[in-house]
Amino acid sequence: MVVDGLAPPAGFRQTIGSIQVTAGQLHLTNYESLTMAAQFNDVHLPEPHLQDLVFELPNEMYRCEIVQLEDPDDEQAAVPDFVLTLTTGPAVEPWPEPPWHEA
């Protein structure tokens, strides 16, 4: 994750939106963890194995750019890697739906 740094490299796909940091932390997670926490009362976020994806940040609105570096369907590609860049300043339009959501 980059805060107020260089823009991420070009990749397979990218998206830009706004994200609000509250309580001085930003938690990154995945769909599996979200659905597990929604289904089971004993699952709490962040899950212990994802503690390294909790970042201490000042409370404010950020412009959030996410770049997925590899095509997740490419069998030759490594594990899909992402670059997340947060920039303070004016907010951009919020995401109307989850990025790369396929109905």
C-alpha positions in Angstrom: 0.0 0.0 0.0 1.2 3.5 -0.9 -0.1 6.7 0.8 0.5 10.0 -0.9 3.3 8.4 -3.0 3.9 7.4 -6.6 1.0 6.2 -8.7 0.8 2.4 -9.1 2.2 0.7 -12.2 0.0 -0.3 -15.1 -1.6 -3.7 -14.7 -4.3 -6.0 -15.9 -7.0 -3.7 -14.6 -7.5 -0.8 -12.3 -10.2 1.1 -10.5 -10.5 4.4 -8.6 -12.9 5.5 -5.9 -13.1 7.0 -2.5 -12.6 5.4 0.9 -13.2 6.8 4.3 -10.8 5.9 7.1 -12.4 5.8 10.5 -11.1 4.9 14.0 -7.6 5.4 12.7 -7.4 2.2 10.8 -8.0 0.7 7.4 -8.7 -3.0 7.2 -8.1 -4.8 3.9 -9.8 -8.1 3.5 -11.2 -10.5 0.9 -14.6 -11.8 -0.1 -14.1 -15.1 1.8 -13.5 -13.3 5.1 -16.5 -11.0 4.6 -18.9 -13.9 3.9 -17.5 -16.0 6.8 -18.0 -13.1 9.2 -21.5 -12.5 7.9 -22.5 -16.2 8.4 -20.9 -17.0 11.7 -21.1 -15.1 14.9 -17.7 -16.4 16.1 -15.8 -15.0 13.1 -14.6 -11.4 13.7 -12.8 -9.1 11.3 -9.9 -8.8 10.9 -9.3 -12.5 11.1 -6.0 -13.4 12.9 -4.3 -14.5 9.6 -5.1 -11.1 8.0 -3.8 -8.9 10.9 -0.9 -7.7 8.6 -3.6 -6.1 6.4 -4.6 -3.6 9.1 -3.1 -0.2 8.6 -2.9 2.8 11.0 -4.0 5.9 9.0 -5.3 9.4 9.9 -9.1 9.6 9.8 -10.1 11.2 6.5 -11.4 10.6 3.0 -8.9 9.2 0.5 -8.8 8.8 -3.2 -8.2 5.0 -3.6 -6.6 3.5 -6.7 -6.4 -0.3 -6.9 -4.3 -2.0 -9.7 -4.5 -5.7 -10.2 -1.2 -6.6 -11.7 -1.9 -10.0 -13.2 -4.9 -11.6 -15.0 -6.4 -14.0 -12.4 -7.4 -16.4 -15.1 -3.9 -16.6 -16.6 -2.6 -20.0 -15.6 1.0 -18.8 -16.1 0.5 -15.8 -13.7 1.7 -15.8 -10.1 -0.9 -15.2 -7.4 -2.9 -12.1 -8.4 -1.1 -9.1 -6.8 -2.6 -5.8 -6.1 -1.2 -2.3 -5.6 -3.3 0.0 -3.5 -2.6 3.8 -3.5 -4.3 6.2 -1.2 -4.1 9.9 -1.8 -5.3 12.6 0.5 -7.2 15.4 -0.9 -10.5 15.9 -2.8 -12.7 12.7 -2.9 -13.7 11.2 -6.2 -17.0 9.5 -7.0 -17.7 6.4 -4.8 -17.8 3.0 -6.4 -21.4 2.2 -7.5 -20.7 -1.5 -6.9 -17.7 -3.6 -5.9 -14.9 -3.2 -8.4 -14.8 -6.0 -11.1 -18.2 -7.2 -9.9 -19.7 -9.7 -12.3 -23.4 -10.1 -11.9 
